[in-house]
Amino acid sequence: MVAEDVAERIRVYQESCRDVEKERGRVALTAADYEEYNRQIDKTLRGLREQVQRQELALRKLRASVNPLELPRPHLQPNERLAQTRRAIQAYKSLLSGGELQLPAPDSPLNGLLAIQEAQRLVREFKHTIPSTAEQLVRDRERLKAEEANLRDANAITTELQRRIRDIRQNGGAEDEAGRKKSKQDLNRAAKELIKEQRRKGVEIDEKTAELQNALKEFIEEHLAPMLAAENMGGPVVGDQIEVSDSALEAGYTARGKERKASRTSDKQIASSKKQQQRIDELLHRGKRRSRNARRDGEDEEENEEDVAKTSNPREAAAEEMNSLLESLLNIAATSSYVELDEDSAASRFLVKAKIAQFHPRDSQKLRLIDVARELAD
């Protein structure tokens, strides 16, 4: 019975709060309303403080007038302790059954405090949704820019086609059959020349691209690969030491990044050689897997396996890793995707430091090329 009464009061209170919120939403608040609201809050707080003080005073008087409750003590007999426990249980039950649960009245100050608490909760939820909404807004703006550019192109094409159709209709009656044939021949000749010019430019671009790729590959193998291999083996960072010899790579580096002496042949050097070979195997395995992801053709995979089998030193392994990483980045350069990195390496760090590539803002295992053309267009 008590539970049903409490539930009914809660429902009534909830409906009254909803009515208040609806009324507040319909009526526009002014500065005077806010001042009145602040005064009501201050009045409510003062009333609560006074009520707390009165209750504390009454509690102190009650404690002074009533003897403290004697709880069971260890030295008592078991039957006495059981009797005291039963009396305490009966007293608590009488308090619970005699007291009547009450909800705050409509003019109670607790209503305002509950409304403030609910408003604060809504504000916190809105703050949590702001970042995702901002990201969605950025994506929508980028899409809007792309759609606007497409619309401008479509309008330009439509205008040009309409102008061309209008010219053809105006000049169609005046031209004779010979003129039409000549015009058609001129158009065909111009189209063929344009196609030939475009093909020639495509061949030149392919040749220039192949030339640049060969130059890049030569630069990586001759200059960049030794420095990458040295950094992978714990040596100096790329750029700190320009010339790195194969003998230094074979000897390895100490824990402090210094070259080992070539004359020292000990168990430590043998262990270092094993670690070096393991590092080479890891680089080869990573380059092989990245090449497989970038090129799905079976013949390319067989050629890649043959090239990996021929690689036997840190310099060649570093060159293979850099070439495969660049190939993967170039294959997805036209999209906004990222290349998944197995682990951090000197090649990926060098590309980021050289402003060639960039990591994902929230995942350092993802890498992609920097879109320089977009930055220039912006």
N, C-alpha and C positions, 0 to 999 in steps of 0.2 A: 504493500500500500504506500509506504514511504517512497519507494523507488519510482512508482508510477506518478506520484505527486511531483517528485523532483524532475522527472522527464517532462511532465506537462509544463512545469515552470520554465524549463530550459527552452522548450519549443516556443512558448509565449515570448520569452526574452529575445530569442533569435528573430522572430517575426517583427518585434518592435525595432530591433536594430536594422533590419532590412528596410522597414518603412522610413526610418530616419535617414539611411543612406540614399534611398530614392528621392526623398524630399530635398536632401542636400544636393543631389545631382541636378534636380530640376531648377533650383534657385541659384542664381549666380552670386557668389560671395563677393563682398566689398571689403574695403579697408576697415570700415566700422564693424563689420561682422567678425573679421579676424581679431580686432581689439576686444570685442565682447567675448570671443572664444578664449582668448588669452586670460581675460579677467576671470572667466568661469574656471579655467584650469588652475589659476592661482588660488581662487576661492576653494576649489576642491582640495588642493594640496594642503591649504591651511586647515580645512576641516578634518582631513585625515590625520594631520599631525596632532591636532587637538584631541581627536578620538584616541590616537595611540597613547598620548599622555594620560588621558583619563583611564584608559584600560591598564596602563602600567601602574598608576596610582592605586586603582582598585585591586590589582594583583598584589601590590606590596601590602596593602591593608589586609587582604585575605591571608597572605603568608604570615603576617604578624599575629592575626587572630586565631589561626588554625594551627594545631600541632602538626609537625612534619609527619608524613606517612611513614609508618614503620614497615619496612620490607623484611622479608625473612632473613635471618642472620645464621651464619654457619653453626654457632654454638647451641642453637635451639634443637629441641627434639624433633624427629621427623613428623610426628603428628601435629605439633605446634606449627611447624613450617607449612605443612599442608593446609592447616586451617587458615593461616594468614594469607596464603596464596589464593584460596577460594574466596575469602572476603574481598581481596583486591579485585578478583575477576568479577564478582558480583557488583562491586562499586563501579567498575568501568562499564559493565553492561547497563547499569542503571543510568549512567551518564549518556551513553549512546542512545538508549531507547527514549529517555526523557527529553533529550534535545531535539529540536526540529530544524531541519535544514532549510535555509532561506536564501533566496536569490536576491541580488540588489534591486532596489526599487527603481522605477523609471527615472526619478530625479536624483539617484545616488551618484556620488562622484566616481564610483568605480566604472560606470558606463563610459565616461570620458577616457579613463585610463585604458580600458579594454580597446576602445576605438584607436587610441594612439598606438597601442601595441600591434594591432592589426595593420595600421598604416605603415609602421616600421617594417613589419614582415613583408608587406607588398613592395616597399622600397628596396629591401634587400633582394627580393626575387627579380625586380626590374634591373637592378645593377648586375645580377648574374647573367641576364639575357642580353645586356648591351653588347658585349664582345661578339657574340655570334651574329647579332643583328648587324653590327658594323661590317663584319666580314661578308655577309650576304649582300649588303649595300654596295661594297666595293666590287664584288663580282657582277652585280646587276649593272653598275655603271660601266664597267668594261664591256659587257655585252651590249649595252645601249650604244656605246661609241662604235662598236663594230657594225651594229645594225644601221646606225646613221650613215656610216661610210658606204655600206652596201646600197642604202637607199639613194644616196647622192649619185653613185655610179649608175644605178638603174634609171634614175631620172635623166642623167646625161645621155645614156644610150637611147632611151625613148625619144628624147628631143631630137637627137641626130637622125634617128630612123624616120621620124615624122617629117623632118626637113628634107631628107633624101626622097621620101615618097612624094612629097609635094613638088619637088623639082622635077622628078620623073614624070609626074602627071602633067605638069605645065609644059615640059619640053617634048612629051611623047608625040603630040600631034604634029609638031613642026619637023621632026626628024624623019628622014626617009629610011628605007631598008638598008641602004649602004652605010648611012651614018650609024645606025644601030649596030650593024656588024662591026664597023670600025671601033665603035666605043666598047663593044664586047671584047674585041681582040685586044684593045689597049688595057682593058681591065684584067684580062687573063694574063697578058704580058707583065703587067705591074704586080699581079698576085704571084706569078712565078718568080719574078725577081725578088719580091719580098720574102718568099719562102726560101729561096736560095741564100739570101743575105742572112736570114735567121739561122739557117743550118750552118752557114760559115761561122757565124758568131758562136753557135753552140759548140762547134768543133774547137774553135779558139779557146772558149772557156774550159772545155774538157782538157785540152792540152795544158793550159795554164794551171788548172787545178792539179793535174798529175805532176806537173813540174814543181808546184809548191809542196805537194805531198812528199815528193822525193827529197826536196830540200829540208823539209821538216824532219823526215825520217833520218836523214844524214846528220842533222844537227843533234837529234836525240841520241843517236848511236855514238857519235864522236865526242860530244861535249856534255850533254845533259845526263846521259845514262850513268857515267862514272860518279857524278855528284849525287844522283838519286840512290845509287847502290851504296855509297858511303854513308848517307843518312839512314838508310834502312838497316845498315850494320852497326849503327850506334856512333857513327863518325860525325863530322861537321855537317851543319845544315847546308842545303843547296845555296850556293852563292858565297859562302864563307871561304871555300877553297876552290879556286877555278880549275886547277889542274890536279886530277886524281889519277894516279897510275894504276895499272893492273896489279903490279906487285904489292902496292899498298892495300888493294882490295883482297888479294890472296892472303896477305899477312893478317889482315883484320884490324880491329880497333879495340882499345882498352875500354873499361867501364867509364872512364872520364872523357872518351872521345878522341884519344890520341892514337897515332899509328903504332902498331907493334913493330918491334925490331925484327928484321928478316932473318937474322942469324939465330934467334931463339927458337929452338925446336924442342918442345917439351910436351908433356901431357896436356897442359893448358892450351897450347897451340892446336893440338889434335882435336881437343874438345871444341875449340873455337871454330875449327874447320867443319866439324860436324854440325854445329849450330848454323854456320854460314850456309852449308849445303841444305839444311832444313829450311832456312830462309829463302834460298833459291827455289826449292821445291814449292814452297807456299806461293811465291810470286808467280811461278809458272802455272800452278793450279788455278790461281785467281785469274790470270790473263786468259787461260784456256777456257774457263767457265764464262768469262765476260764475252769472249769472242763467239762462243756458242750461242749466247743469248742474242748477240747483235746480228749474227749471220746464221740463218736456219738451213742453208743449203748443205747437202751431205759432202760435196767435194770440198767446199770451204772448210768444213770441220776436219777432213782428212789432211788438207794442207796445213791447217793450224796445228794438228797433232804432230806432223812431221817437223814443223818449225820449232815446236816446243821441245821435241826430242833432241834437236841439234843444240839447244841452249845449254851451256855447261858452266857459266861463270856469272858472278853477280851483275856485271855490267850488261851482259846480254839479257839477263832476267829482268833488270830494271827497264831496259829499252823495250822489251816485249810487253811489260806491264803498262808502260806509258803509252805505247802504240795502241794496245787493246782498249785502254781507258779513253783515249782520244777518239778511237773509232766508235765506241759505244756512245760517247757524247755527241758526235757528229750525226750518228744515225737517228737520234731523237731530238736533234736541234730544231726541227720544224714544229715540234709539239712542245707542250709545257710539262712533259713528264721528267722524272728524275731517274738517274742511274743508281741502282742499289749497290752500295759498297759492302764488301765482306768485312773489311776492317779498315782502320785508318792507315794510310801509307804516305811515303814521301811524295809520290806522284800527285795524289789528290791535294796534299798540302801545298805543293808548288803551284798547281793550277789556281788555287784559291788566292795565294799570296801574289801571283802575277796578274790578278784581276781577269783571268780567263774563264773561270768557273766560280760557282758559288754553292754553298751548302744550303740545304733546306732550313728554313727558320727554326723549325722545332725538331729536326732529326739530322744529326751530323753524319749519318750513314747514307744520305741521299745527296747526289751531286748533279748539277746541270750547267751548261754553258750560259754565260751572261749574254743576254740579247742586246747587243750594242746598237743594232739598227732601230729597235724600239725606243731606246733612250735618245738617240739622235732625232727620231721623229717627234718625240714628246717635246 
